[in-house]
């Protein structure tokens, strides 16, 4: 989607967001301005953002955990990639249980 934006949640460990932003400027400079960072969100704001999303990306190689359950509950589409370790298969396992197609 040439007009799509990616929203990433802030509140990361010191320096992580800054390093990711620098990496984006270096590797995808032409579209880095379409990556928006939020501050840490309240539960209400997080739910509103999730419900408004066209798609929610699961974190890889770790699973989204509680955020995945929120996403399922709000009916937002969720894209996941099954990891090799147990911690990377939790969201995919939930999709299996809920009979959600890959």
N, C-alpha and C positions, 0 to 999 in steps of 0.2 A: 504494500500500500504506500504509494508515494506521498500521502498526506498523513500517514499514521504517526503516532507518537508512542513512546515508551515511557511509562512512569515507574520510577524506582523509588523504593522507600528508603528514606534517610534514617538517621539514628544509628549508623554503623559505628564500629570501633574507630577510634581516632585514626585518621589518615586513610582509611579504606576508601571512603567516598572520593577523596581528593585524588588518590591513585587511580581509581576507576575512571574518573573524569579525564585525567591526563592521558590514560590509555585510549579512551574514546577519541580524544582530540588527535591523537597520533594515528590510530588505525582506521577510524571512520569519520574523519574531520568534516566531510561533506554533509553528513547527516547527524553529527553529534549534537547539534542544536535541537534535534527532535527527541532527545532524551532528557526528561524532566525529573528532578529530584524533589521529593517532598521532605518535610520535616517529619519527625515521629508523629503518627496519627493516633487520635483517640479511637476507641472501638467504633463509635458511631461514624466518624469520618472514614475509617478504614472500610467499614461495611458499605458506605455510600460509594466510595471509589471502586470497590470490587464489583458492586452491582451495576455500575455504569460502564465497566470494561467490556470491550468487544471480545477480548480473550485474556485469560490470566495464565501466565507462564509459571509452571512449577520450577522450583529451584533445582539445579543440577550441579553436582551429583547428589546433593542432599534433597530430601523431600520437603515440601512446604509444611507438613504437619498440621497444626491447628488452622493455619491459613487455608489449607486445602478444604478442611471441613466447613469453614466459613464460605468458601467459594461454592462448594456443593450446595450448601443450605440456601444461598442466595440465587442459585440457578445460573451462575455465570459459567461460560465455557472455560474449561481448564485443559491446558496442553501439558502433558508430562512425558518424560523419557525415563523408562525403567533403568535404574542403575544396577551395578553389579553387587553392591553391598546392600545389606538389609535396610539401612537407613535411606538408601536411594530408591527403594521399591515401595515405600509406604503409600504414596499417592496412587501409584499404579495399582497396588493391591486394593485400595479403596474403589478405584474404577472397576476392577474385576468384580468385587462384591456387589457393586451397584449396577452391574451389567451395562456399563457405559462403554461404547465402542472406542477402539483406539483411533 
